[in-house]
Amino acid sequence: MDVVVNAATSVDGKLSTRCREQLRISGPEDFDRVDRLRAAADAIAVGVGTVLADDPNLGVKEEQRRVTRLQNGRPAHPARVVVDSRARTPPDAELFDGDASVYVLTGTDAPEERLEGLRQVGATVLEAGSDDGRVDLPSAFDALSAAGVDRLMVEGGGELIFSLFDDGLVDELSLYVGSFVIGGREAPTLADGKGFTETFPELELVDVKRLDDGVLLTYEIGDTVCR
């Protein structure tokens, strides 16, 4: 399964403010690019923090792209995936609006009543717990691959993105950098989590493109290296 991380940050690498308020970092050209990426994906993944903060729909916006997917024998929208160790995804979240499949990846300690509530609104719950109670991402992604997901687009947040890099699961990074500064030591960054200290993911810059008033950087991901 190919895993493509797509994100937009300020110049100083922030996804949003310290208040976790959603910001418009890019503009129309980048929004259209993101919609094309969504239309090409089999599934779109976010962490539960993104669901709780932003309540995203994660659907394909442009009608002709939805029509093309249907003509190619695919659902109009990619499946939605939430990485949610404790099953905190609200059953009335926007991502359940419509007929797209929804997968919730949980740890083994998630409360059963929450899991049942998610199943009742149509979610497929995939339990893949690690020793620390978090989701075992390699096992969970193996389950998604077995379910037919060949191309997974990840849209945040920073904790999930760091975990994916930490587990060596990222194949490509598309990063839009907007032309302003957010600041704040508590503001979420592209890759939060515990951070790397000795070995670091090696990124190869393969494309640079100006969009709106910012720049789109595209990287392929190699092995980890010492610095």
C-alpha positions in Angstrom: 0.0 0.0 0.0 1.3 3.4 -1.0 1.0 6.0 1.8 1.0 9.7 0.7 1.0 12.4 3.4 -0.4 15.7 2.4 -0.3 18.8 4.6 -0.2 22.6 4.7 1.9 24.5 7.1 3.0 28.1 7.8 6.6 29.1 7.1 7.5 28.0 10.6 6.0 24.6 10.2 2.7 25.0 12.1 -0.5 23.2 11.1 -2.7 25.6 13.1 -2.6 28.0 16.1 -1.9 27.0 19.7 -5.7 27.1 20.1 -6.0 24.4 17.5 -8.1 26.6 15.3 -8.4 25.6 11.7 -6.7 28.1 9.4 -6.9 28.7 5.6 -3.2 28.2 4.9 -3.4 27.8 1.1 -5.8 29.0 -1.6 -7.9 27.8 -4.6 -5.1 26.3 -6.6 -4.0 24.1 -3.7 -7.5 23.2 -2.8 -8.0 21.9 -6.3 -4.7 20.0 -6.1 -5.8 18.4 -2.8 -9.2 17.4 -4.4 -7.3 15.7 -7.2 -5.2 13.8 -4.7 -8.4 12.7 -2.9 -10.0 11.6 -6.1 -6.9 9.4 -6.9 -6.9 7.7 -3.4 -8.6 4.6 -2.2 -8.9 6.0 1.3 -8.1 9.2 3.3 -6.8 8.9 6.9 -6.7 11.4 9.7 -6.1 11.1 13.4 -9.0 11.4 15.9 -7.6 14.8 17.0 -8.3 16.2 13.6 -11.8 14.8 13.7 -12.5 16.3 17.1 -11.0 19.7 16.2 -12.1 20.2 12.6 -14.9 17.6 11.9 -13.7 17.1 8.3 -15.9 15.5 5.6 -12.9 14.1 3.6 -14.9 13.8 0.4 -14.1 14.6 -3.2 -15.5 18.1 -3.9 -15.5 18.4 -7.7 -18.5 16.6 -9.2 -16.8 15.4 -12.4 -14.1 13.7 -10.4 -16.8 11.8 -8.5 -18.4 10.9 -11.8 -15.1 9.6 -13.2 -14.6 7.5 -10.1 -18.0 5.9 -10.6 -17.4 5.3 -14.3 -14.2 3.5 -13.3 -16.1 1.2 -11.0 -15.0 2.9 -7.8 -17.1 4.6 -5.1 -17.8 8.3 -5.6 -15.7 9.1 -2.6 -12.6 7.3 -1.1 -13.1 5.5 2.2 -12.5 7.5 5.3 -10.1 6.2 7.9 -9.7 7.5 11.5 -6.8 6.4 13.7 -8.4 6.4 17.1 -7.0 4.3 19.9 -9.8 5.0 22.4 -12.7 5.2 19.9 -13.4 8.8 20.6 -14.8 9.5 17.1 -18.3 11.0 17.6 -21.0 8.9 15.8 -22.4 12.1 14.4 -19.1 13.2 12.9 -19.3 14.7 9.4 -17.2 11.9 7.9 -20.2 9.6 8.4 -22.3 11.8 6.1 -22.8 10.1 2.8 -22.3 6.6 1.5 -18.5 6.3 1.8 -17.0 3.5 3.8 -15.5 4.5 7.2 -12.8 2.5 9.0 -11.9 3.3 12.6 -8.6 1.9 13.7 -8.5 1.3 17.4 -6.4 -0.1 20.2 -7.5 -3.2 22.1 -8.4 -1.1 25.2 -11.1 1.0 23.5 -14.4 0.9 25.4 -16.8 -1.6 23.9 -19.8 0.8 24.2 -18.0 3.3 22.0 -17.1 0.7 19.5 -20.7 -0.5 19.3 -21.8 3.1 18.8 -19.5 3.5 15.8 -20.6 0.1 14.3 -24.2 1.3 14.6 -23.5 4.2 12.3 -21.8 2.0 9.8 -18.1 2.1 10.7 -15.9 -0.9 10.3 -13.8 -1.2 13.4 -10.3 -2.6 13.0 -8.7 -3.4 16.3 -4.9 -3.4 16.3 -3.5 -2.5 19.7 0.1 -2.1 20.7 1.6 -2.6 24.2 1.2 1.1 25.0 -2.5 1.1 24.2 -2.0 3.0 20.9 -2.9 1.7 17.5 -0.3 -0.6 16.0 -0.1 1.2 12.7 1.8 -1.5 10.6 -0.8 -4.1 11.6 -3.7 -1.7 11.0 -2.4 -0.7 7.6 -2.0 -4.4 6.7 -5.7 -4.8 7.5 -6.6 -1.8 5.3 -4.5 -3.2 2.4 -6.3 -6.5 2.8 -9.6 -4.6 2.5 -8.5 -3.3 -0.9 -6.8 0.0 0.0 -3.8 0.4 -2.4 -3.3 4.1 -2.1 -3.8 5.9 1.2 -3.8 9.6 1.6 -3.1 11.0 5.1 -4.2 14.5 5.9 -3.1 14.9 9.5 -2.6 15.7 12.3 0.9 16.0 13.5 0.8 13.2 16.0 -0.3 10.7 13.4 2.2 12.0 10.8 5.1 11.6 13.2 4.0 8.0 14.1 3.8 7.1 10.4 7.4 8.4 9.9 8.5 6.6 13.1 7.1 3.3 11.7 8.6 3.8 8.3 5.2 3.8 6.6 5.4 7.0 4.5 6.2 6.8 0.8 5.6 10.4 -0.3 5.1 13.8 1.3 3.3 16.7 -0.4 3.8 19.8 1.7 2.3 23.2 0.9 4.0 26.0 2.8 2.0 29.2 3.1 3.6 32.6 3.3 3.0 33.6 6.9 4.1 32.8 10.4 1.9 31.3 13.2 4.4 30.8 16.0 3.7 29.4 19.5 5.6 26.6 21.2 2.3 24.8 21.8 1.0 25.1 18.2 0.9 21.7 16.4 3.6 21.1 13.8 3.8 18.8 10.8 5.3 16.0 12.9 4.7 16.1 16.7 5.0 13.1 18.9 8.2 12.3 20.8 10.5 13.4 18.0 13.7 11.8 16.5 17.0 12.1 18.2 19.6 9.9 16.5 18.3 8.7 13.2 16.0 10.7 10.9 13.8 9.9 7.9 15.7 10.8 4.7 13.6 12.9 2.3 14.4 13.4 -1.4 13.0 16.6 -2.9 11.6 15.7 -6.3 9.5 18.8 -7.2 9.0 22.4 -6.2 6.0 24.4 -7.5 4.6 27.8 -6.7 0.9 27.7 -5.9 -1.3 30.6 -4.8 1.0 32.7 -2.5 3.0 29.8 -1.3 5.1 26.8 -2.5 4.4 23.1 -2.9 7.2 20.8 -2.0 7.0 17.1 -3.0 9.3 14.6 -1.4 9.9 10.9 -1.8 10.9 9.1 1.4 14.0 7.0 1.7 15.7 5.2 4.6 16.5 6.6 8.0 19.9 8.2 8.4 22.2 9.4 11.2 23.0 13.1 11.4 
